[in-house]
Amino acid sequence: MPYGINETMGQYSELFMLLAAGTYTVAFIAFAWDLAKSSKALRAVDLKAAQAEEAARVSVGAAAGSRGESDLAGPADRAERPSSSAGRGAGAGGAVTADADMRYAAERRAPARVAVALTILGALIHGAGVVTRALGAGRVPWGNMYEFLTTGAFVAVAVFLLVLVRRDLRFLGTFVVGLAIIMLVAASVAYWTPVGHLVPALQSYWLIIHVSIAVLSSALFTLTFAMSALQLVQSHREKTVAAGGTDKLGFMRLVPSALSLENLSYRINTIAFIGWTFTLMFGAIWAEKAWGRFWGWDTKEVWTFVIWVVYAGYLHARATRGWTGTRAAWLSIVGYLCVIFNFTIVNQFFNGLHSYSGL
């Protein structure tokens, strides 16, 4: 039996969502500031290292001239030359990237710390908005597009913050927080729905099981999408620098190498794929409970299966067929675009048994 609607809680929820979007916006600016400031600092370090290397070459030339005049100087008299590899692992042309293990370094980046603190504050406010929406509706807040977007954005940010405990993924902050802002704005502008009861078909405990796993898996896919996009940019940058070109993407100096991004993205995609497999399985079980069949080729069911096939192909191709590098990144991106299509276009424009967008 559904609980009564509390419109006051619904209004509080909308206020919390607005405050969360504002806080995320300031965090987004702080993350962007961190990338710009740190990139400038690394350029200064590289310039200093280049100057030291040039001075060492001049010293070597002078020493060679002295040896031409006298053969008395032996190896024991030669001064040890400064190493040009000092610093943050500069590659050809100063192609600096973050460490491959993505552990936290000793240096303190004040803008990044501020950005993370603001993101945590925004997530707390955002979580309050999700909870008050649930209290206002008397149920889990996953009954329409507005609630899917607001909850999905919260889970994506929460997963990002949890991963930050073990890995320094602050370079993803602008992407993850930026996507959360877009999702909150889209929810408020295009998909706003007043607090209300669920349609009868959704009044089941399977809603909690099926949708919670789907939202969590989608949040992980969001992280890997950002990593794959950065992988393509970093790969292009690395090739340009290796060929002797100019490094025009200074902010990418804080981002790990393309290979490191690919490896971490692959591991996270593996976990997300397992979650999506359970999403597909539990959805079929729920369909049998609600409509008397496990599979009916409904548009939503088909696209959920398409997403599963794309990510299965990605994992198989990378693990057994040697599809690495940009091909793997593009497959990951295509999989996430299918998630977005399934979540927006299918929900909004295709009629079927899953037409619960609230529009």
N, C-alpha and C positions, 0 to 999 in steps of 0.2 A: 504494500500500500504506500503510494508516494506521500512524502511529507509536504507540508504547506510551503508556499513560496514566500520568501522574505525579501521584499524589494529593497529594503534599507541595506541589507548585506550586499545585494547586487550593486547598489550605488557605491558602497565602500569599495567593492572589488574594482569597479571602473576607475575610481580615484587612485587606488593602489597601482593599477596597470599604467595609468598616466604618469605617476611619480616614478615607477620603475623605468619607463621609457626615457624619461628625462635624466635619470641617474645613469642609465646605460649610455646615453648620448655623451655625457661628460666623460665616462670611462673610455668610450671610443676615441674621444679627442686625446685623452691621456695616453692610450696605447699608441696612437699615431705619433704623438709627440715623442714617446720613448723610441720608436723606430727611427725618427728623424734625428734626434739628439745623439743616440748611440751610434748611428751611422756616421755622423760628423766626427764623433770622438774617435771611431776606428780609423777614419781617413787620416786624422792627425797622427795616430800611432803608426800607420803605414808610412806616412810622409817622413816621420822621424826615423823609422827603420831604413827607409830608402836613403836618407841622408847619411846614416851611419854606414850603410853598405858602400855608398859612393866614397866616403872618407876612407874606408878600408881598402878600396881599390886604388885610391891615390897613394895610400901608404905602401901597398904592395908594389906599385910602380916605382916609387922612390927607393924601396929596398932592393928591387931588381937592378936599378941603376948603380946602387952602391956595390952590389955584388959584382957588377961588371968591372968596377975599378979595383976591387980587392977580392981575392978568393979565400981570405982568412976566416971569414965568418962561416961558422958551421951551423948545423941544425939547432944546436943548443942555444945559439945566440938569437934565434928568430923569435920574435914575439908572437904569442897566440892571437890569431885574428878573431874579431868579434863575429859571432854567428848571425847570419841573416835570417835565421828561422825563429828568432825571438819574437814574442808577441802571441797572436791568436791564430797561429797556423796559417799564415798567408800562403796562398798558392801562386800560380803564375799570374803576373799582373796585379797582385794584391787581391785575389778572389777569396776574401775572408768569409768563412761561414762559422756558425755555431758548432759546438762539439757534437759528434755523432751520437753520443749516449744521451744528449739532452738533459744532462744534470745541471744543477744550479752552480754557477761560477761564484768566485769570491767577491767580485765587484758588485757594488750596490747601485742599482739603477732606480733612482728616486721616482721618475715618471711611471715606470712599470709597477712599482710598489703602490703608488697612488691609484693607478688604473685597476690593479687587482682588488685593492680595498674598496674602490667604488663599485666594482663588479659584484663583490660580495654583498655590499649594501643594497645594490639594485636587485640581486637575487633574493634577498630577504624580503624586500618590499614586494617583489614579484610573487614570491611564494605566499605572502599574505593575501595578495589579490586572488590567487588560485584557490586558497582555502576559503576566503569569504564568498567567492563565487559558489563553491561547493555547499557552504552553509546556507547561502541564499536559495539555492535550488533544492537543497535537501538530498543531494546525491553526488556521485563523482562528476566533476565538471568536464565530461567528454562527450556531450550529446549533440554538438553542432560544430560548424566550421570555426566560429568564434572561440569556442572552448578548446577545440583541437589546437588552434594556433597559439593561444595564450599558454596553454599547458605545455605544448611542444617546445615553445621558446624557453620556458622555464627549465625544462629537463635538459635542453641543449646547453644552457649556461651552467646548470648544476653539474653536468658531466664534465664540462670543460674545467670547472673549478676543482672537482675531485681529482682529475688527472694532473692538475698543477701541483698537487701535494707531492707527487713522485717525479714529475718531469717538468722541465722548464719550457712550456709551450706558450709563453707569453707572446711570442711572435704571431700566434694565431688569434690574439685578442681582438684585433680590429675586424677580423673576418667573422668570428663567432658572435661577438657583441653586435657587430653590424647586422648580421642576419637576424639576431633577436630583435633589434629595433625594427627592421623591416617587417617581421612577423607580427609584432605588436601593433604597428601602424596599420598594416593590412587588416588585422582583426578588428580594430576600432573603426576604420574607415569603410572597408568593403564588406565585412562579414559580421558586423555587430548584430547581436541577437539578444533580446531581453531575457531575463531569467525565467525559466519555464520548466515544465515537466518533460520527461523523456517520452518519445513515442513508444507504444506498447512493445514493439519488437526489440527495443533496446533495454527494456526493464528486466535485466537478467544479470546474474553474477558473472556471466561470461564477458560482459562488457568490461569489467575491471581487469580480468585476466588477459583478454585478447588485446584490448586497446593499450593497456599499460606496457605490455611487451613491445607492441608496435611503435609506441612513442619513444621508448628507450632505444630501440634499434635505430629509429630514424635520427635520434640525437647523435648516436655514434656515427651514422652515415654522414651527418652534417660535418663532424670533425674530419672524417676522411676525405670528404669533398674539398674542404679548405686545404688539407695537406696535398691532395692531388693537384689542385690548381697551383699551389705554390711550387710543387715539384716541377711542373711544366715551365714555370717562369725561371726557377733556379737552374734547371737543365739547360735552357737557352742561354742563360747568363754564363754558366760554366763553359759552354762551348765557345761563346763569344770571347771570353777572356783567354781561354786556351789557344784560340786562333790569333791572339795578339790584339784583339779589339779593346775598345774602351769600356770600362765597367760603368754603365749609366744607371744601374739599379742599386744605389747605395743602401737602401733600406733592407735589401736581401742579404746584407752582410751579417745580420743577426739570425738569419734562417739557416738551419742545418743543410747539409748537402742534399742533392736530389735523391741520392741512394738512401740516405738516412730517412728522409721523408717517406720514400716508397716502402721501406721495411716496416716502419711504424704504422703506416696506413694499412699495409697488408695484415698486420696482426690485429688491428682494431676492426678491420672489415671482416675478419674471420669470426670475431666475437659477435659483431652485429648480424652477420649472416645466420649464425645459430639462432639468435633471437628472432630474426625474420622467418626462419623455418618454423619455429614454434608459433609465430603469428599466423602463418598459413595453416598449420595443423589445428590450432584452437579455433580459428575462424571456421574451418570446415566442420568441426564438432558443434560449434554454436549454430551453424546453418542447419545441421541435422535436427538440433533441438527446436529451432524456430520454424523451419520450413519443411522438415521431413526429408531433406536430402543433403548429402555432404557437399555436392558440387553441382552448380547449375549454369555455369558459363555467364554469370552476371558480369557486367563490365568491371565492377570493383574486384571481383574474384579473379578475373582474367589478368588485370593489371598488377594485382598482388603477386600472381604467379610469374608474370613477366619480370618483375623486379627480382624475384627469387632466381629466375633463370639467368639474368644478366650478371648478378653477383656470383652465382655458381660458376658461370663461364669465366668470370674474372679470376676467381680463386683457382680454378682448374688450369686456366691458361698460364697463370703465373707460376703455379707449383710444378706443372708437368710439361708444359710446352715452351717454357723459357720466355714467355711474354713479360719482359721487364721494361723498365724505363718509361718512355712516353706512352707506349701502347697500353701498359698497365694503368697508367694515370688516366688516360682517356676512357678506358673501360669503367673505372671507378666513377668518373664524372658522368658518364652515360647512365650508370645505375642510379646515381642521385637525381639526375634529371627525370628519370622514370618515377622516382619517389615523389618529386614535386608535381609531375603531371598527374599521378594517381591521386595526390592529395588535393589538388586544386581543380584542374580541368574535369577530371572524372566525377568528382563530387558535385561540381557546379553545373555541368552541361550535359551529363549523361544520365538518363532516367534508368532506374533499376531498383532492386530491393534494398540497395545501400544508399538511397538518396535521402540522407539525414543531415544535409548541410545546414538546414535551418533557413535557407534563402527562399 
